[in-house]
Amino acid sequence: MALRIERIMDACKAADVPEPEFETGGLWVVFHYPEEAKERMSEKASEKASEKIIKEISRNSNATIASLAQLTGVTTRSVERNLKKLQESGQLKRIGSDKGGHWEVLK
């Protein structure tokens, strides 16, 4: 058990987050994440979703927001935000209308 606790403590230090509190009477572990850590985790998740979106659009330029949401495991709104970011960064371009168009991967 002590080795596992050491691993938890080491992982928290490596992630640059506060060490957890351990409470007795059963075992409760309370993790405290500062806002910066939450933002980093959110950014990493967004990057992973963006990578999946680019990969799927490379394979299927007619992919829909709903199919991309299902593939990435995020909401359709999250896919829309990712698509907007990818377009703004010059990695993705929409050709044609929303209903009849398709996507083009630029980078």
Residue pairs with C-beta under 8 A, 6 or more apart in sequence:
5 22
8 20
8 29
9 19
9 20
12 18
12 19
12 20
12 31
13 19
15 37
16 37
17 31
17 32
17 33
17 34
17 37
18 31
18 32
18 33
18 34
20 29
20 30
20 31
20 32
21 29
21 30
21 32
22 28
22 29
23 29
23 30
33 41
45 74
46 78
46 81
46 82
46 85
48 72
49 72
49 74
49 78
49 79
49 82
50 82
50 85
50 86
52 68
52 71
52 72
53 68
53 71
53 72
53 79
53 82
53 83
53 86
54 86
54 91
54 92
54 105
56 63
56 67
56 68
56 71
57 63
57 68
57 92
57 103
57 105
58 105
61 102
61 103
61 104
62 102
62 103
63 103
65 76
65 79
65 80
65 83
66 76
68 79
68 83
69 75
69 76
69 78
69 79
72 78
72 79
74 82
83 92
86 92
87 93
87 94
90 106
90 107
91 105
91 106
91 107
92 103
92 104
92 105
92 106
93 103
93 104
93 106
94 101
94 102
94 103
94 104
95 101
95 102
95 103
95 104
96 102
